[in-house]
Structures are given as C-alpha cells and as structure tokens.
C-alpha cells in the first residue's frame, strides 16, 4: 500500500468533508482501489447524505458505466465491471431473515463488493469484517464521510 493510499485511509478514519457530489465521487474512486475483494461496505447516513453518490464513484472506478441509482424499490441492483458490485438498499427490510430470503450470496461472483445502504436494518446479518462508512451533512451543508473498518 502506497503512502497516498495510507493517507486516504487515515483521512477517511478521521472524516473527510466534501463540498460537491463530484468531490464525493472522486474520493470514492480513489477509495475503490483500497477496498479488499469480496468485501461488504455498510453505508450509514440520512437521506441525501451522499451514500448513493459514493457508491456511484466506486462503480466508476470498477469500470461500471451504467447509471447507478438507489435500489429502493427493487431492493438491490447487480452491476458488472472489473468487480461485481451489488448495491443493496436495506431500508425496506425488517430483519436479517429478509436479507437471507433475497439469496444475494447466490449472485456474488468474485471479485465482488456488497454495498449496503441502511445497514442498521440488517446489522445482525452483516459480517464482522464489514467496513462501515458514515456519511452526514454538516451544519454548513457540506458532506462528511468517515470510515470505520472495525465494528
């Protein structure tokens, strides 16, 4: 891992403030290179905090060119590029058993990343090694992104 990679991880652990969707996507594209293969990313944050924007940046870094939108109504979307991205919106799930019923594991083809919005809805079903990203909006309307690799 280069010093630039280490710097980005350190900055994300402390929290990075962005002022635009483009800036959030740029950070996500750089972060994508640091995400281990076959990794679950849990995205915490209110509506409009930038979760889907960040996931779109990951997708672009992994050569996914199709539009990336929140899968609220269809629950999850599969994208294939240099890495398979499964984008799950867990907001409408009540428990981990609802997640099990989706049989997402059957669709995961290495190398993959499962990006989960609203992970608190299925917290007991997330693996212990999931990386958690916390996104929020600051009082001055900027966006903050913070990484916690351990839970």
LOFI-642354 format. One record per residue: residue number from 0; residue in one letter; y, x, z of N, C-alpha, C in turn. Coordinates in Angstrom, 1 decimal. Layout:
N
+--------+------+--------+--------+--------+--------+--------+--------+--------+--------+--------+
| vexvex | vodo |     ny |     nx |     nz |    cay |    cax |    caz |     cy |     cx |     cz |
+--------+------+--------+--------+--------+--------+--------+--------+--------+--------+--------+
|    NUM |    a |      Y |      X |      Z |      Y |      X |      Z |      Y |      X |      Z |
...
+--------+------+--------+--------+--------+--------+--------+--------+--------+--------+--------+
END
This chain:
151
+--------+------+--------+--------+--------+--------+--------+--------+--------+--------+--------+
| vexvex | vodo |     ny |     nx |     nz |    cay |    cax |    caz |     cy |     cx |     cz |
+--------+------+--------+--------+--------+--------+--------+--------+--------+--------+--------+
|      0 |    x |   -1.2 |    0.9 |    0.0 |    0.0 |    0.0 |    0.0 |    1.2 |    0.9 |    0.0 |
|      1 |    x |    2.1 |    0.6 |   -0.9 |    3.3 |    1.5 |   -1.0 |    4.3 |    1.1 |    0.1 |
|      2 |    x |    5.3 |    2.0 |    0.2 |    6.4 |    1.7 |    1.3 |    7.2 |    0.5 |    0.9 |
|      3 |    x |    7.3 |    0.2 |   -0.4 |    8.0 |   -1.0 |   -0.8 |    7.2 |   -2.3 |   -0.3 |
|      4 |    x |    5.9 |   -2.2 |   -0.5 |    5.0 |   -3.3 |    0.0 |    5.1 |   -3.5 |    1.5 |
|      5 |    x |    5.1 |   -2.4 |    2.2 |    5.1 |   -2.4 |    3.7 |    6.5 |   -2.9 |    4.1 |
|      6 |    x |    7.5 |   -2.5 |    3.4 |    8.9 |   -3.0 |    3.7 |    9.0 |   -4.6 |    3.5 |
|      7 |    x |    8.4 |   -5.1 |    2.4 |    8.4 |   -6.5 |    2.2 |    7.7 |   -7.3 |    3.3 |
|      8 |    x |    6.5 |   -6.8 |    3.7 |    5.7 |   -7.4 |    4.7 |    6.5 |   -7.4 |    6.1 |
|      9 |    x |    7.1 |   -6.3 |    6.4 |    7.9 |   -6.2 |    7.6 |    9.1 |   -7.1 |    7.6 |
|     10 |    x |    9.8 |   -7.2 |    6.4 |   10.9 |   -8.1 |    6.3 |   10.4 |   -9.6 |    6.5 |
|     11 |    x |    9.3 |   -9.9 |    5.9 |    8.8 |  -11.3 |    6.0 |    8.4 |  -11.6 |    7.4 |
|     12 |    x |    7.8 |  -10.6 |    8.1 |    7.4 |  -10.9 |    9.5 |    8.6 |  -11.2 |   10.4 |
|     13 |    x |    9.7 |  -10.5 |   10.1 |   11.0 |  -10.8 |   10.8 |   11.7 |  -12.0 |   10.3 |
|     14 |    x |   11.5 |  -12.4 |    9.0 |   12.1 |  -13.5 |    8.4 |   13.1 |  -13.1 |    7.4 |
|     15 |    x |   13.0 |  -13.6 |    6.2 |   13.9 |  -13.3 |    5.1 |   14.7 |  -14.6 |    4.8 |
|     16 |    x |   16.0 |  -14.4 |    4.6 |   16.9 |  -15.6 |    4.3 |   17.2 |  -15.5 |    2.8 |
|     17 |    x |   17.0 |  -16.6 |    2.1 |   17.3 |  -16.7 |    0.7 |   18.4 |  -17.7 |    0.5 |
|     18 |    x |   19.2 |  -17.5 |   -0.6 |   20.3 |  -18.5 |   -0.9 |   20.0 |  -19.3 |   -2.1 |
|     19 |    x |   18.9 |  -19.1 |   -2.8 |   18.6 |  -19.9 |   -4.0 |   17.1 |  -20.0 |   -4.3 |
|     20 |    x |   16.8 |  -21.0 |   -5.1 |   15.4 |  -21.1 |   -5.4 |   14.9 |  -19.9 |   -6.2 |
|     21 |    x |   15.7 |  -19.4 |   -7.1 |   15.3 |  -18.2 |   -7.9 |   15.0 |  -17.0 |   -7.0 |
|     22 |    x |   15.8 |  -16.8 |   -5.9 |   15.6 |  -15.7 |   -5.0 |   14.3 |  -16.0 |   -4.2 |
|     23 |    x |   14.0 |  -17.2 |   -3.8 |   12.7 |  -17.5 |   -3.1 |   11.6 |  -17.2 |   -4.1 |
|     24 |    x |   11.7 |  -17.6 |   -5.3 |   10.6 |  -17.3 |   -6.3 |   10.4 |  -15.8 |   -6.5 |
|     25 |    x |   11.5 |  -15.0 |   -6.5 |   11.4 |  -13.6 |   -6.7 |   10.6 |  -13.0 |   -5.5 |
|     26 |    x |   10.9 |  -13.4 |   -4.3 |   10.2 |  -12.9 |   -3.1 |    8.8 |  -13.2 |   -3.2 |
|     27 |    x |    8.5 |  -14.5 |   -3.6 |    7.1 |  -14.9 |   -3.7 |    6.3 |  -14.1 |   -4.8 |
|     28 |    x |    7.0 |  -13.8 |   -5.9 |    6.3 |  -13.0 |   -6.9 |    6.0 |  -11.6 |   -6.4 |
|     29 |    x |    6.9 |  -11.0 |   -5.6 |    6.6 |   -9.7 |   -5.0 |    5.5 |   -9.8 |   -4.0 |
|     30 |    x |    5.5 |  -10.8 |   -3.2 |    4.6 |  -11.1 |   -2.1 |    3.2 |  -11.3 |   -2.7 |
|     31 |    x |    3.1 |  -11.9 |   -3.9 |    1.8 |  -12.2 |   -4.5 |    0.9 |  -11.0 |   -4.7 |
|     32 |    x |    1.5 |   -9.8 |   -4.9 |    0.7 |   -8.6 |   -5.1 |    0.1 |   -8.1 |   -3.8 |
|     33 |    x |    0.6 |   -8.7 |   -2.7 |    0.1 |   -8.2 |   -1.4 |   -0.9 |   -9.2 |   -0.8 |
|     34 |    x |   -1.1 |  -10.3 |   -1.4 |   -2.0 |  -11.4 |   -0.9 |   -3.4 |  -10.9 |   -1.2 |
|     35 |    x |   -4.3 |  -10.8 |   -0.2 |   -5.7 |  -10.4 |   -0.5 |   -6.3 |  -11.5 |   -1.4 |
|     36 |    x |   -7.3 |  -11.0 |   -2.1 |   -8.1 |  -12.0 |   -2.9 |   -8.8 |  -13.0 |   -1.9 |
|     37 |    x |   -9.1 |  -14.2 |   -2.4 |   -9.8 |  -15.2 |   -1.7 |   -9.1 |  -15.5 |   -0.3 |
|     38 |    x |   -7.9 |  -15.7 |   -0.4 |   -7.0 |  -15.9 |    0.8 |   -6.5 |  -17.3 |    0.9 |
|     39 |    x |   -6.4 |  -17.8 |    2.2 |   -5.7 |  -19.1 |    2.4 |   -4.3 |  -18.8 |    2.9 |
|     40 |    x |   -3.4 |  -19.4 |    2.3 |   -2.0 |  -19.3 |    2.8 |   -1.6 |  -20.7 |    3.3 |
|     41 |    x |   -1.1 |  -20.8 |    4.5 |   -0.6 |  -22.1 |    5.1 |    0.9 |  -22.1 |    5.1 |
|     42 |    x |    1.5 |  -23.1 |    4.5 |    2.9 |  -23.2 |    4.3 |    3.5 |  -24.3 |    5.3 |
|     43 |    x |    4.2 |  -23.9 |    6.3 |    4.8 |  -24.8 |    7.3 |    6.2 |  -25.0 |    6.9 |
|     44 |    x |    6.7 |  -26.2 |    7.0 |    8.1 |  -26.5 |    6.8 |    8.4 |  -27.9 |    6.5 |
|     45 |    x |    9.6 |  -28.3 |    6.7 |   10.0 |  -29.7 |    6.4 |   10.2 |  -29.9 |    4.9 |
|     46 |    x |   10.4 |  -31.1 |    4.5 |   10.7 |  -31.4 |    3.1 |   11.9 |  -30.6 |    2.7 |
|     47 |    x |   11.8 |  -30.0 |    1.5 |   13.0 |  -29.3 |    0.9 |   13.2 |  -27.9 |    1.5 |
|     48 |    x |   12.2 |  -27.4 |    2.3 |   12.3 |  -26.1 |    2.9 |   12.0 |  -25.0 |    1.9 |
|     49 |    x |   11.3 |  -25.3 |    0.8 |   11.0 |  -24.3 |   -0.3 |    9.6 |  -24.0 |   -0.4 |
|     50 |    x |    8.7 |  -24.8 |    0.2 |    7.2 |  -24.5 |    0.1 |    6.7 |  -24.4 |   -1.3 |
|     51 |    x |    7.0 |  -25.5 |   -2.1 |    6.5 |  -25.5 |   -3.5 |    7.2 |  -24.5 |   -4.3 |
|     52 |    x |    8.5 |  -24.2 |   -4.1 |    9.2 |  -23.2 |   -4.8 |    8.5 |  -21.8 |   -4.6 |
|     53 |    x |    8.1 |  -21.5 |   -3.4 |    7.5 |  -20.3 |   -3.1 |    6.1 |  -20.2 |   -3.8 |
|     54 |    x |    5.4 |  -21.3 |   -3.7 |    4.1 |  -21.4 |   -4.4 |    4.2 |  -21.2 |   -5.9 |
|     55 |    x |    5.3 |  -21.7 |   -6.5 |    5.6 |  -21.6 |   -7.9 |    5.8 |  -20.1 |   -8.2 |
|     56 |    x |    6.4 |  -19.3 |   -7.3 |    6.6 |  -17.9 |   -7.5 |    5.3 |  -17.2 |   -7.5 |
|     57 |    x |    4.4 |  -17.6 |   -6.6 |    3.0 |  -17.0 |   -6.6 |    2.4 |  -17.2 |   -7.9 |
|     58 |    x |    2.4 |  -18.5 |   -8.4 |    1.8 |  -18.8 |   -9.7 |    2.3 |  -18.0 |  -10.8 |
|     59 |    x |    3.6 |  -17.8 |  -10.9 |    4.2 |  -17.0 |  -12.0 |    3.6 |  -15.5 |  -11.9 |
|     60 |    x |    3.5 |  -15.0 |  -10.7 |    3.0 |  -13.6 |  -10.5 |    1.6 |  -13.5 |  -11.0 |
|     61 |    x |    0.8 |  -14.6 |  -10.9 |   -0.6 |  -14.6 |  -11.2 |   -0.8 |  -15.2 |  -12.7 |
|     62 |    x |    0.3 |  -15.1 |  -13.5 |    0.2 |  -15.5 |  -14.9 |   -0.1 |  -16.9 |  -15.1 |
|     63 |    x |    0.3 |  -17.8 |  -14.2 |    0.1 |  -19.2 |  -14.4 |    1.4 |  -19.7 |  -15.0 |
|     64 |    x |    1.4 |  -20.3 |  -16.2 |    2.6 |  -20.7 |  -16.9 |    2.9 |  -22.2 |  -16.8 |
|     65 |    x |    1.9 |  -23.0 |  -16.4 |    2.1 |  -24.5 |  -16.4 |    3.0 |  -24.8 |  -15.2 |
|     66 |    x |    3.7 |  -26.0 |  -15.3 |    4.6 |  -26.4 |  -14.3 |    3.9 |  -26.5 |  -12.9 |
|     67 |    x |    4.5 |  -26.1 |  -11.9 |    3.9 |  -26.1 |  -10.5 |    4.8 |  -27.1 |   -9.7 |
|     68 |    x |    4.2 |  -28.2 |   -9.4 |    4.9 |  -29.2 |   -8.6 |    4.0 |  -29.6 |   -7.4 |
|     69 |    x |    4.6 |  -30.2 |   -6.4 |    3.9 |  -30.6 |   -5.2 |    2.8 |  -31.6 |   -5.6 |
|     70 |    x |    1.6 |  -31.4 |   -5.1 |    0.5 |  -32.3 |   -5.5 |    0.4 |  -33.5 |   -4.5 |
|     71 |    x |    1.5 |  -34.1 |   -4.1 |    1.5 |  -35.1 |   -3.0 |    0.5 |  -36.2 |   -3.3 |
|     72 |    x |    0.5 |  -36.8 |   -4.5 |   -0.2 |  -38.0 |   -4.8 |   -1.7 |  -37.7 |   -5.2 |
|     73 |    x |   -1.9 |  -36.5 |   -5.9 |   -3.3 |  -36.2 |   -6.2 |   -3.9 |  -35.2 |   -5.3 |
|     74 |    x |   -3.2 |  -34.9 |   -4.2 |   -3.7 |  -34.0 |   -3.1 |   -3.8 |  -32.6 |   -3.4 |
|     75 |    x |   -4.4 |  -32.2 |   -4.5 |   -4.4 |  -30.8 |   -4.9 |   -4.5 |  -30.6 |   -6.4 |
|     76 |    x |   -4.0 |  -29.4 |   -6.8 |   -4.0 |  -29.1 |   -8.2 |   -4.6 |  -27.7 |   -8.4 |
|     77 |    x |   -5.4 |  -27.5 |   -9.4 |   -6.0 |  -26.2 |   -9.7 |   -5.3 |  -25.6 |  -10.8 |
|     78 |    x |   -4.9 |  -24.3 |  -10.7 |   -4.2 |  -23.5 |  -11.7 |   -5.1 |  -22.3 |  -11.9 |
|     79 |    x |   -5.2 |  -21.9 |  -13.2 |   -5.9 |  -20.7 |  -13.5 |   -5.0 |  -19.7 |  -14.2 |
|     80 |    x |   -5.0 |  -18.5 |  -13.7 |   -4.3 |  -17.4 |  -14.3 |   -5.1 |  -16.1 |  -14.0 |
|     81 |    x |   -4.4 |  -15.0 |  -13.7 |   -5.1 |  -13.8 |  -13.3 |   -5.8 |  -14.0 |  -11.9 |
|     82 |    x |   -5.4 |  -15.0 |  -11.2 |   -6.0 |  -15.5 |  -10.0 |   -6.0 |  -17.0 |  -10.0 |
|     83 |    x |   -7.1 |  -17.6 |   -9.5 |   -7.1 |  -19.1 |   -9.4 |   -6.3 |  -19.5 |   -8.2 |
|     84 |    x |   -5.4 |  -20.4 |   -8.4 |   -4.5 |  -21.0 |   -7.3 |   -4.9 |  -22.4 |   -7.1 |
|     85 |    x |   -5.2 |  -22.8 |   -5.9 |   -5.5 |  -24.2 |   -5.6 |   -4.3 |  -24.5 |   -4.6 |
|     86 |    x |   -3.5 |  -25.5 |   -5.1 |   -2.3 |  -25.9 |   -4.3 |   -2.7 |  -27.3 |   -3.7 |
|     87 |    x |   -2.8 |  -27.3 |   -2.4 |   -3.2 |  -28.5 |   -1.6 |   -2.0 |  -29.0 |   -0.8 |
|     88 |    x |   -1.7 |  -30.3 |   -0.9 |   -0.8 |  -31.0 |    0.0 |   -1.5 |  -31.8 |    1.0 |
|     89 |    x |   -1.6 |  -31.3 |    2.2 |   -2.4 |  -31.9 |    3.2 |   -1.7 |  -33.1 |    4.0 |
|     90 |    x |   -0.5 |  -33.4 |    3.5 |    0.3 |  -34.4 |    4.3 |   -0.5 |  -35.7 |    4.4 |
|     91 |    x |   -1.2 |  -36.2 |    3.4 |   -1.9 |  -37.4 |    3.5 |   -3.3 |  -37.4 |    4.1 |
|     92 |    x |   -3.7 |  -36.2 |    4.5 |   -5.0 |  -36.0 |    5.1 |   -4.9 |  -36.2 |    6.6 |
|     93 |    x |   -5.8 |  -36.9 |    7.2 |   -5.8 |  -37.2 |    8.6 |   -6.4 |  -36.2 |    9.5 |
|     94 |    x |   -7.5 |  -35.6 |    8.9 |   -8.3 |  -34.6 |    9.7 |   -9.0 |  -33.6 |    8.8 |
|     95 |    x |   -9.6 |  -32.6 |    9.4 |  -10.3 |  -31.7 |    8.6 |  -11.5 |  -32.3 |    7.8 |
|     96 |    x |  -12.0 |  -33.4 |    8.3 |  -13.1 |  -34.0 |    7.6 |  -12.6 |  -34.6 |    6.3 |
|     97 |    x |  -11.4 |  -35.0 |    6.2 |  -10.8 |  -35.5 |    5.0 |  -10.7 |  -34.3 |    4.0 |
|     98 |    x |  -10.4 |  -33.1 |    4.5 |  -10.4 |  -31.9 |    3.6 |  -11.8 |  -31.7 |    3.1 |
|     99 |    x |  -12.8 |  -31.7 |    4.0 |  -14.2 |  -31.5 |    3.6 |  -14.6 |  -32.4 |    2.5 |
|    100 |    x |  -14.1 |  -33.7 |    2.5 |  -14.5 |  -34.7 |    1.5 |  -14.0 |  -34.3 |    0.1 |
|    101 |    x |  -12.9 |  -33.5 |    0.1 |  -12.4 |  -33.1 |   -1.2 |  -13.2 |  -32.1 |   -1.9 |
|    102 |    x |  -14.1 |  -31.4 |   -1.2 |  -15.0 |  -30.4 |   -1.7 |  -14.3 |  -29.3 |   -2.4 |
|    103 |    x |  -13.2 |  -28.9 |   -1.9 |  -12.4 |  -27.8 |   -2.6 |  -13.2 |  -26.5 |   -2.7 |
|    104 |    x |  -14.0 |  -26.2 |   -1.7 |  -14.8 |  -25.0 |   -1.8 |  -15.6 |  -24.9 |   -3.1 |
|    105 |    x |  -16.0 |  -26.0 |   -3.6 |  -16.8 |  -26.1 |   -4.8 |  -16.0 |  -25.6 |   -6.0 |
|    106 |    x |  -14.7 |  -25.7 |   -5.9 |  -13.9 |  -25.3 |   -7.1 |  -13.3 |  -23.9 |   -7.0 |
|    107 |    x |  -13.5 |  -23.2 |   -5.9 |  -12.9 |  -21.9 |   -5.7 |  -13.7 |  -20.8 |   -6.5 |
|    108 |    x |  -13.1 |  -20.2 |   -7.5 |  -13.7 |  -19.2 |   -8.3 |  -12.9 |  -17.9 |   -8.0 |
|    109 |    x |  -13.6 |  -16.9 |   -7.5 |  -12.9 |  -15.6 |   -7.2 |  -12.3 |  -15.0 |   -8.4 |
|    110 |    x |  -11.1 |  -14.3 |   -8.3 |  -10.3 |  -14.3 |   -7.1 |   -9.5 |  -15.6 |   -7.0 |
|    111 |    x |   -9.3 |  -16.1 |   -5.8 |   -8.6 |  -17.3 |   -5.6 |   -7.6 |  -17.2 |   -4.5 |
|    112 |    x |   -6.7 |  -18.2 |   -4.4 |   -5.8 |  -18.4 |   -3.3 |   -5.7 |  -19.9 |   -3.1 |
|    113 |    x |   -5.9 |  -20.3 |   -1.8 |   -5.7 |  -21.7 |   -1.5 |   -4.4 |  -21.8 |   -0.7 |
|    114 |    x |   -3.4 |  -22.4 |   -1.4 |   -2.0 |  -22.6 |   -0.8 |   -1.9 |  -24.0 |   -0.2 |
|    115 |    x |   -1.8 |  -24.1 |    1.1 |   -1.8 |  -25.4 |    1.8 |   -0.4 |  -25.8 |    2.3 |
|    116 |    x |    0.1 |  -26.9 |    1.8 |    1.3 |  -27.4 |    2.4 |    0.9 |  -28.4 |    3.5 |
|    117 |    x |    1.7 |  -28.5 |    4.5 |    1.4 |  -29.3 |    5.7 |    0.1 |  -29.0 |    6.4 |
|    118 |    x |   -0.1 |  -27.7 |    6.7 |   -1.4 |  -27.2 |    7.2 |   -1.7 |  -27.8 |    8.6 |
|    119 |    x |   -0.7 |  -28.2 |    9.3 |   -0.9 |  -28.7 |   10.7 |   -1.8 |  -29.9 |   10.7 |
|    120 |    x |   -1.8 |  -30.6 |    9.5 |   -2.7 |  -31.9 |    9.4 |   -4.2 |  -31.5 |    9.5 |
|    121 |    x |   -4.5 |  -30.3 |    9.1 |   -5.9 |  -29.9 |    9.0 |   -6.1 |  -28.6 |    9.7 |
|    122 |    x |   -5.3 |  -28.3 |   10.7 |   -5.3 |  -27.0 |   11.4 |   -6.7 |  -26.5 |   11.8 |
|    123 |    x |   -7.6 |  -27.4 |   12.3 |   -8.9 |  -27.0 |   12.8 |   -9.8 |  -26.6 |   11.6 |
|    124 |    x |   -9.5 |  -26.9 |   10.4 |  -10.3 |  -26.6 |    9.2 |   -9.8 |  -25.3 |    8.5 |
|    125 |    x |   -8.7 |  -24.7 |    8.9 |   -8.2 |  -23.5 |    8.3 |   -9.0 |  -22.3 |    8.9 |
|    126 |    x |   -9.3 |  -21.3 |    8.1 |   -9.9 |  -20.1 |    8.6 |   -9.0 |  -19.3 |    9.5 |
|    127 |    x |   -9.6 |  -18.6 |   10.4 |   -8.8 |  -17.8 |   11.4 |   -8.0 |  -16.7 |   10.7 |
|    128 |    x |   -8.4 |  -16.3 |    9.5 |   -7.7 |  -15.2 |    8.8 |   -6.6 |  -15.8 |    7.8 |
|    129 |    x |   -6.3 |  -17.1 |    7.9 |   -5.3 |  -17.6 |    7.0 |   -3.9 |  -17.0 |    7.4 |
|    130 |    x |   -3.1 |  -16.8 |    6.4 |   -1.8 |  -16.3 |    6.6 |   -0.8 |  -17.5 |    6.6 |
|    131 |    x |    0.0 |  -17.5 |    7.6 |    0.9 |  -18.6 |    7.8 |    2.4 |  -18.2 |    7.4 |
|    132 |    x |    3.0 |  -19.0 |    6.6 |    4.3 |  -18.8 |    6.2 |    5.1 |  -20.0 |    6.7 |
|    133 |    x |    6.2 |  -19.7 |    7.4 |    7.1 |  -20.7 |    8.0 |    8.4 |  -20.7 |    7.2 |
|    134 |    x |    8.7 |  -21.9 |    6.6 |    9.9 |  -22.0 |    5.8 |   10.8 |  -23.0 |    6.5 |
|    135 |    x |   12.1 |  -22.7 |    6.6 |   13.0 |  -23.7 |    7.2 |   14.4 |  -23.5 |    6.6 |
|    136 |    x |   15.3 |  -24.4 |    6.9 |   16.6 |  -24.4 |    6.3 |   17.5 |  -24.0 |    7.5 |
|    137 |    x |   18.4 |  -23.0 |    7.3 |   19.3 |  -22.6 |    8.4 |   20.5 |  -23.6 |    8.4 |
|    138 |    x |   21.2 |  -23.5 |    9.5 |   22.4 |  -24.4 |    9.7 |   23.4 |  -24.3 |    8.5 |
|    139 |    x |   23.5 |  -23.1 |    7.9 |   24.4 |  -22.9 |    6.8 |   23.8 |  -23.2 |    5.4 |
|    140 |    x |   22.6 |  -23.9 |    5.4 |   21.9 |  -24.4 |    4.3 |   21.2 |  -23.3 |    3.5 |
|    141 |    x |   21.0 |  -22.1 |    4.0 |   20.2 |  -21.1 |    3.4 |   18.7 |  -21.4 |    3.8 |
|    142 |    x |   17.8 |  -20.7 |    3.1 |   16.4 |  -20.9 |    3.4 |   15.8 |  -19.7 |    4.1 |
|    143 |    x |   15.0 |  -19.8 |    5.1 |   14.4 |  -18.7 |    5.7 |   12.9 |  -18.8 |    5.6 |
|    144 |    x |   12.3 |  -17.6 |    5.3 |   10.8 |  -17.5 |    5.1 |   10.3 |  -16.5 |    6.1 |
|    145 |    x |    9.3 |  -16.8 |    6.9 |    8.7 |  -15.9 |    7.9 |    7.2 |  -15.9 |    7.7 |
|    146 |    x |    6.6 |  -14.8 |    7.8 |    5.1 |  -14.6 |    7.6 |    4.5 |  -14.3 |    9.0 |
|    147 |    x |    3.4 |  -14.9 |    9.3 |    2.6 |  -14.6 |   10.4 |    1.1 |  -14.5 |    9.9 |
|    148 |    x |    0.6 |  -13.3 |    9.9 |   -0.8 |  -13.1 |    9.4 |   -1.8 |  -13.4 |   10.4 |
|    149 |    x |   -1.4 |  -13.6 |   11.6 |   -2.4 |  -13.8 |   12.7 |   -2.0 |  -15.1 |   13.4 |
|    150 |    x |   -3.0 |  -15.8 |   13.8 |   -2.7 |  -17.1 |   14.5 |   -3.4 |  -17.2 |   15.8 |
+--------+------+--------+--------+--------+--------+--------+--------+--------+--------+--------+
END
